[in-house]
Structure formats: C-alpha cells, structure tokens
Amino acid sequence: MNRIEEFRARFDYMFEGPHIGLIFYAGWLADFARTCEEIDALLGDDKRGFHFVQAKEKFGAARYYYSVGGKNRKILDEILVVLSASQWRTATQKGDQVAEEIDRLIDAAQQASGVTCMICG
C-alpha cells in the first residue's frame, strides 16, 4: 500500500470517528501501512473502537494520535508537560495489554519516521 486511499479502503474503521486532522506524508506511508496491519492483526475481530484522532509531522517525525475504546491515547504527551506520556497511559488504561501493545507499535512507527525522509522514504 502506498496511498492513503488504500488505507482508508482496507482499514476503514481506523479512519472513522471524530478527528482533529489526518495529514500523511508519502515517505512515511510504508511504515504506517505496516503499523496499520499490525494493529489490525492485534485487534482481531474486536476493533474496540480504534481510530486515528490525528496524524501529523512534528519536529521532523510523524505523530499518530488515536483512540481505543473511546479513550484518547498519546494526546497528552504533547499537551501536558507535567504528566509524562507513560504516566498518563498508566493512569487512563492501566492493565490494558492490547492498548499498551498498540502504544508500542505506534511508538516504533514514530521513531522510524524520525530517520526516514517524509518525502522520498
């Protein structure tokens, strides 16, 4: 998959629901596609209301924010300086192993984007 339209067709549930904005860059689509496939496999038949809330570039890397089970995740890591992302995750969804694995997959995709050109990949 190399176009966002393909993601929307294959993983329509990931792009449904309220969102702030979804901006994707061609150079990062391969890693994003792999991440979407891994999340889909992890969720199985129970999609748990997963969807992306925002996708953007910040400080030269991708940032993917999402909601699982009606609770936003990875959004406060940039809004609140006082509470770290890992503390917020624990406070909001302690013990949710699926959500924690999604966090890990998203973190890996974001880190990979930091060393990959957003234009040419």
Z-matrix of the N, CA and C atoms (Angstrom, degrees):
N
C 1 1.448
C 2 1.517 1 108.90
N 3 1.303 2 115.29 1 130.86
C 4 1.447 3 117.66 2 179.87
C 5 1.525 4 112.91 3 -135.05
N 6 1.327 5 117.66 4 10.40
C 7 1.456 6 120.31 5 177.14
C 8 1.520 7 109.79 6 -135.16
N 9 1.327 8 114.99 7 145.00
C 10 1.462 9 119.19 8 -177.16
C 11 1.523 10 111.97 9 -62.16
N 12 1.326 11 117.79 10 -29.04
C 13 1.467 12 120.25 11 177.97
C 14 1.531 13 110.48 12 -61.93
N 15 1.332 14 116.36 13 -34.73
C 16 1.460 15 120.30 14 177.78
C 17 1.528 16 110.90 15 -66.40
N 18 1.349 17 117.04 16 -38.29
C 19 1.465 18 120.09 17 176.94
C 20 1.521 19 110.29 18 -63.14
N 21 1.316 20 115.12 19 -46.65
C 22 1.470 21 120.03 20 -177.75
C 23 1.534 22 111.07 21 -61.64
N 24 1.312 23 117.15 22 -36.43
C 25 1.461 24 120.56 23 179.20
C 26 1.530 25 111.15 24 -71.96
N 27 1.315 26 117.15 25 -43.73
C 28 1.465 27 120.44 26 -175.52
C 29 1.528 28 112.87 27 -79.48
N 30 1.325 29 116.19 28 -38.50
C 31 1.464 30 121.41 29 -176.71
C 32 1.524 31 109.79 30 -120.56
N 33 1.325 32 117.03 31 54.27
C 34 1.460 33 120.96 32 -174.08
C 35 1.524 34 113.04 33 -55.37
N 36 1.327 35 118.32 34 -37.09
C 37 1.464 36 121.17 35 -178.76
C 38 1.526 37 112.16 36 -63.18
N 39 1.328 38 117.96 37 -26.18
C 40 1.456 39 121.11 38 -178.89
C 41 1.529 40 112.52 39 -72.14
N 42 1.314 41 116.81 40 -16.21
C 43 1.464 42 120.90 41 -176.01
C 44 1.526 43 112.08 42 -116.49
N 45 1.346 44 117.11 43 4.38
C 46 1.457 45 121.54 44 176.78
C 47 1.524 46 108.99 45 -87.45
N 48 1.298 47 116.18 46 159.70
C 49 1.456 48 120.44 47 177.42
C 50 1.516 49 111.94 48 95.71
N 51 1.318 50 115.44 49 172.47
C 52 1.469 51 119.59 50 -177.33
C 53 1.524 52 111.38 51 -65.78
N 54 1.316 53 115.37 52 140.81
C 55 1.459 54 119.27 53 176.66
C 56 1.521 55 110.04 54 -147.19
N 57 1.315 56 115.27 55 156.97
C 58 1.458 57 122.83 56 179.53
C 59 1.518 58 109.67 57 -82.94
N 60 1.300 59 116.75 58 -37.83
C 61 1.456 60 122.88 59 -179.97
C 62 1.518 61 109.23 60 167.71
N 63 1.315 62 115.73 61 144.14
C 64 1.459 63 121.09 62 -178.84
C 65 1.523 64 107.99 63 -127.13
N 66 1.317 65 115.90 64 102.36
C 67 1.464 66 122.08 65 179.79
C 68 1.521 67 107.39 66 -116.50
N 69 1.325 68 115.82 67 121.88
C 70 1.458 69 120.90 68 -177.73
C 71 1.528 70 109.87 69 -118.25
N 72 1.321 71 116.79 70 148.34
C 73 1.460 72 123.01 71 -179.99
C 74 1.522 73 109.67 72 -115.04
N 75 1.319 74 115.95 73 137.96
C 76 1.468 75 122.51 74 -173.75
C 77 1.523 76 112.97 75 -55.30
N 78 1.311 77 118.06 76 -40.26
C 79 1.457 78 121.51 77 -177.24
C 80 1.517 79 114.20 78 -66.76
N 81 1.317 80 116.60 79 -21.89
C 82 1.462 81 120.79 80 -178.63
C 83 1.522 82 113.37 81 -101.39
N 84 1.324 83 118.07 82 -0.28
C 85 1.465 84 120.60 83 -174.98
C 86 1.527 85 113.47 84 -65.61
N 87 1.317 86 118.22 85 -35.67
C 88 1.477 87 119.81 86 -179.18
C 89 1.531 88 110.78 87 -62.00
N 90 1.333 89 117.14 88 -46.38
C 91 1.472 90 120.12 89 178.02
C 92 1.522 91 110.96 90 -66.71
N 93 1.327 92 116.04 91 -38.61
C 94 1.457 93 119.65 92 179.16
C 95 1.529 94 110.60 93 -65.15
N 96 1.318 95 117.39 94 -40.69
C 97 1.472 96 121.60 95 177.99
C 98 1.527 97 110.66 96 -60.72
N 99 1.313 98 116.38 97 -45.58
C 100 1.466 99 120.84 98 178.87
C 101 1.531 100 110.27 99 -60.95
N 102 1.322 101 116.21 100 -41.30
C 103 1.461 102 120.75 101 179.26
C 104 1.526 103 110.71 102 -64.56
N 105 1.333 104 117.66 103 -42.93
C 106 1.466 105 121.35 104 177.60
C 107 1.528 106 110.66 105 -60.70
N 108 1.324 107 117.02 106 -42.35
C 109 1.462 108 120.97 107 178.43
C 110 1.522 109 111.17 108 -63.23
N 111 1.329 110 117.16 109 -42.20
C 112 1.466 111 121.21 110 179.93
C 113 1.523 112 111.22 111 -66.61
N 114 1.320 113 117.16 112 -41.15
C 115 1.468 114 121.08 113 177.89
C 116 1.523 115 109.79 114 -64.66
N 117 1.322 116 117.56 115 -44.20
C 118 1.463 117 121.60 116 179.30
C 119 1.523 118 110.72 117 -59.65
N 120 1.326 119 117.03 118 -44.23
C 121 1.468 120 120.86 119 178.84
C 122 1.531 121 110.86 120 -65.00
N 123 1.306 122 116.57 121 -40.16
C 124 1.464 123 121.35 122 179.64
C 125 1.532 124 111.13 123 -63.85
N 126 1.319 125 116.64 124 -42.10
C 127 1.466 126 120.82 125 -178.22
C 128 1.517 127 112.52 126 -72.53
N 129 1.330 128 117.49 127 -29.67
C 130 1.462 129 120.30 128 -179.02
C 131 1.520 130 111.18 129 61.50
N 132 1.334 131 116.42 130 -137.09
C 133 1.462 132 120.74 131 -178.63
C 134 1.525 133 113.22 132 -76.32
N 135 1.323 134 117.03 133 -24.46
C 136 1.464 135 121.49 134 -178.75
C 137 1.528 136 109.21 135 -94.62
N 138 1.317 137 116.76 136 96.47
C 139 1.477 138 121.01 137 -175.78
C 140 1.519 139 112.58 138 -76.22
N 141 1.341 140 118.10 139 -10.12
C 142 1.465 141 124.62 140 171.62
C 143 1.520 142 114.20 141 53.79
N 144 1.314 143 117.29 142 25.92
C 145 1.460 144 119.41 143 178.83
C 146 1.517 145 113.55 144 70.64
N 147 1.337 146 116.88 145 20.80
C 148 1.466 147 119.83 146 -179.30
C 149 1.524 148 110.26 147 -66.06
N 150 1.327 149 116.57 148 133.84
C 151 1.458 150 121.09 149 168.87
C 152 1.532 151 109.20 150 -162.22
N 153 1.320 152 114.54 151 155.19
C 154 1.459 153 120.38 152 177.63
C 155 1.523 154 109.60 153 -78.58
N 156 1.328 155 115.54 154 133.73
C 157 1.455 156 122.78 155 179.86
C 158 1.531 157 110.19 156 -95.33
N 159 1.332 158 115.14 157 -35.23
C 160 1.459 159 120.15 158 178.97
C 161 1.523 160 108.93 159 -158.27
N 162 1.326 161 115.83 160 143.98
C 163 1.457 162 122.86 161 172.20
C 164 1.520 163 106.12 162 -136.03
N 165 1.328 164 115.83 163 129.84
C 166 1.459 165 119.32 164 -176.98
C 167 1.520 166 109.83 165 -160.90
N 168 1.315 167 115.09 166 177.42
C 169 1.461 168 122.62 167 173.16
C 170 1.513 169 107.34 168 -105.19
N 171 1.325 170 116.38 169 136.62
C 172 1.460 171 121.08 170 174.48
C 173 1.520 172 107.97 171 -146.86
N 174 1.322 173 115.89 172 127.11
C 175 1.464 174 122.56 173 179.71
C 176 1.522 175 112.01 174 56.29
N 177 1.334 176 117.42 175 36.69
C 178 1.456 177 122.27 176 175.41
C 179 1.515 178 115.44 177 79.86
N 180 1.321 179 118.02 178 12.06
C 181 1.465 180 121.24 179 179.05
C 182 1.523 181 109.14 180 -139.19
N 183 1.317 182 115.38 181 159.80
C 184 1.462 183 120.45 182 178.03
C 185 1.519 184 110.08 183 -72.77
N 186 1.302 185 115.32 184 148.33
C 187 1.455 186 122.67 185 171.69
C 188 1.516 187 106.80 186 -130.06
N 189 1.328 188 116.23 187 122.33
C 190 1.452 189 122.17 188 -179.54
C 191 1.524 190 108.17 189 -118.62
N 192 1.310 191 116.21 190 118.59
C 193 1.456 192 122.23 191 178.97
C 194 1.515 193 107.58 192 -110.94
N 195 1.312 194 117.32 193 144.95
C 196 1.451 195 120.03 194 -171.84
C 197 1.509 196 111.37 195 -152.75
N 198 1.320 197 114.83 196 167.54
C 199 1.450 198 122.52 197 179.05
C 200 1.524 199 108.04 198 -123.17
N 201 1.329 200 115.65 199 138.59
C 202 1.469 201 122.13 200 175.71
C 203 1.525 202 106.68 201 -130.18
N 204 1.302 203 116.37 202 125.32
C 205 1.458 204 119.85 203 178.05
C 206 1.521 205 113.20 204 60.80
N 207 1.321 206 116.98 205 31.19
C 208 1.457 207 120.66 206 178.28
C 209 1.519 208 114.68 207 82.59
N 210 1.338 209 117.73 208 2.02
C 211 1.460 210 120.73 209 179.39
C 212 1.522 211 109.49 210 -114.61
N 213 1.323 212 115.51 211 125.92
C 214 1.465 213 119.80 212 177.47
C 215 1.518 214 109.91 213 -68.86
N 216 1.321 215 114.48 214 141.43
C 217 1.456 216 120.82 215 177.93
C 218 1.508 217 108.14 216 -129.64
N 219 1.312 218 115.62 217 150.10
C 220 1.463 219 123.33 218 177.38
C 221 1.524 220 111.66 219 67.62
N 222 1.317 221 119.14 220 18.55
C 223 1.451 222 118.58 221 -179.61
C 224 1.524 223 110.13 222 -97.88
N 225 1.311 224 117.47 223 -35.10
C 226 1.461 225 119.46 224 -176.33
C 227 1.517 226 113.47 225 -78.75
N 228 1.322 227 118.85 226 -11.12
C 229 1.456 228 119.17 227 -179.20
C 230 1.519 229 111.30 228 -63.34
N 231 1.330 230 118.18 229 -21.79
C 232 1.455 231 120.59 230 177.51
C 233 1.511 232 112.08 231 -106.76
N 234 1.315 233 118.88 232 -22.63
C 235 1.454 234 121.13 233 -176.70
C 236 1.520 235 111.14 234 -83.49
N 237 1.312 236 118.08 235 -43.64
C 238 1.454 237 121.48 236 -179.08
C 239 1.517 238 110.60 237 -108.17
N 240 1.293 239 115.92 238 124.80
C 241 1.456 240 120.45 239 178.84
C 242 1.519 241 110.19 240 -84.69
N 243 1.317 242 116.75 241 -28.19
C 244 1.456 243 122.46 242 -174.32
C 245 1.522 244 112.17 243 -65.37
N 246 1.321 245 116.63 244 -38.49
C 247 1.457 246 121.69 245 -174.99
C 248 1.517 247 109.13 246 -110.37
N 249 1.318 248 117.70 247 120.53
C 250 1.465 249 119.93 248 -179.13
C 251 1.521 250 109.88 249 -70.20
N 252 1.332 251 116.07 250 160.52
C 253 1.462 252 121.41 251 -178.92
C 254 1.517 253 111.11 252 -58.89
N 255 1.328 254 117.28 253 -42.83
C 256 1.465 255 119.10 254 -177.76
C 257 1.527 256 110.83 255 -66.83
N 258 1.337 257 118.17 256 -36.28
C 259 1.458 258 120.08 257 176.57
C 260 1.521 259 110.35 258 -65.90
N 261 1.340 260 116.91 259 -41.70
C 262 1.456 261 120.55 260 -179.19
C 263 1.514 262 111.01 261 -64.90
N 264 1.339 263 115.73 262 -43.04
C 265 1.464 264 119.57 263 178.77
C 266 1.519 265 110.13 264 -58.09
N 267 1.329 266 116.54 265 -47.06
C 268 1.454 267 120.66 266 -179.09
C 269 1.521 268 110.54 267 -63.25
N 270 1.327 269 116.24 268 -40.57
C 271 1.456 270 120.26 269 -177.94
C 272 1.525 271 112.00 270 -68.23
N 273 1.318 272 117.88 271 -31.97
C 274 1.459 273 119.86 272 -174.75
C 275 1.518 274 113.58 273 -94.14
N 276 1.322 275 118.36 274 -29.51
C 277 1.461 276 119.27 275 -174.80
C 278 1.527 277 110.61 276 -143.17
N 279 1.297 278 116.43 277 46.74
C 280 1.459 279 120.43 278 -177.62
C 281 1.530 280 111.17 279 -56.67
N 282 1.313 281 114.77 280 129.05
C 283 1.450 282 120.48 281 176.51
C 284 1.512 283 115.61 282 82.06
N 285 1.302 284 117.61 283 2.37
C 286 1.469 285 120.13 284 178.52
C 287 1.531 286 107.50 285 -84.88
N 288 1.322 287 116.07 286 93.17
C 289 1.465 288 120.93 287 -173.57
C 290 1.524 289 112.62 288 -65.53
N 291 1.325 290 118.49 289 -34.37
C 292 1.458 291 120.82 290 178.72
C 293 1.526 292 109.50 291 -65.87
N 294 1.338 293 116.88 292 -46.69
C 295 1.460 294 120.58 293 179.11
C 296 1.527 295 110.74 294 -62.87
N 297 1.316 296 117.41 295 -38.30
C 298 1.469 297 120.63 296 178.41
C 299 1.525 298 111.36 297 -66.11
N 300 1.321 299 117.77 298 -36.71
C 301 1.462 300 120.89 299 177.20
C 302 1.532 301 110.42 300 -68.98
N 303 1.330 302 116.93 301 -38.11
C 304 1.462 303 119.76 302 174.95
C 305 1.522 304 109.76 303 -62.12
N 306 1.331 305 117.10 304 -42.37
C 307 1.471 306 120.76 305 175.64
C 308 1.527 307 110.50 306 -54.58
N 309 1.329 308 116.03 307 -45.42
C 310 1.466 309 120.34 308 -178.93
C 311 1.526 310 111.03 309 -62.91
N 312 1.325 311 117.26 310 -43.32
C 313 1.462 312 121.10 311 179.57
C 314 1.533 313 111.24 312 -63.96
N 315 1.316 314 116.40 313 -43.44
C 316 1.464 315 120.75 314 178.74
C 317 1.526 316 110.44 315 -65.16
N 318 1.321 317 117.10 316 -43.40
C 319 1.472 318 120.07 317 177.85
C 320 1.524 319 111.02 318 -57.97
N 321 1.330 320 116.85 319 -43.13
C 322 1.462 321 120.85 320 179.88
C 323 1.528 322 111.58 321 -63.42
N 324 1.329 323 117.22 322 -41.13
C 325 1.469 324 121.01 323 178.67
C 326 1.524 325 110.82 324 -65.16
N 327 1.315 326 116.04 325 -40.50
C 328 1.464 327 119.90 326 179.03
C 329 1.530 328 110.63 327 -65.49
N 330 1.325 329 117.03 328 -43.10
C 331 1.467 330 120.49 329 178.40
C 332 1.530 331 110.78 330 -62.92
N 333 1.320 332 117.26 331 -42.38
C 334 1.471 333 120.25 332 179.42
C 335 1.524 334 110.59 333 -62.00
N 336 1.315 335 117.57 334 -36.96
C 337 1.460 336 120.24 335 -179.80
C 338 1.526 337 111.70 336 -65.87
N 339 1.298 338 116.96 337 -24.51
C 340 1.463 339 120.89 338 -180.00
C 341 1.519 340 113.90 339 -69.16
N 342 1.326 341 117.08 340 -17.41
C 343 1.472 342 121.04 341 179.28
C 344 1.527 343 111.61 342 -120.34
N 345 1.342 344 115.96 343 16.74
C 346 1.458 345 122.14 344 -179.67
C 347 1.520 346 108.87 345 -125.37
N 348 1.312 347 117.10 346 135.50
C 349 1.461 348 120.97 347 179.28
C 350 1.521 349 109.72 348 -65.90
N 351 1.327 350 117.05 349 128.56
C 352 1.455 351 121.48 350 -178.12
C 353 1.531 352 112.47 351 -70.87
N 354 1.322 353 116.83 352 -15.18
C 355 1.463 354 120.58 353 -178.83
C 356 1.528 355 111.51 354 -95.36
N 357 1.320 356 116.22 355 -51.95
C 358 1.479 357 118.53 356 -173.36
C 359 1.524 358 113.87 357 -106.91
N 360 1.325 359 116.71 358 -12.30
C 361 1.462 360 119.50 359 180.00
C 362 1.499 361 112.50 360 79.49
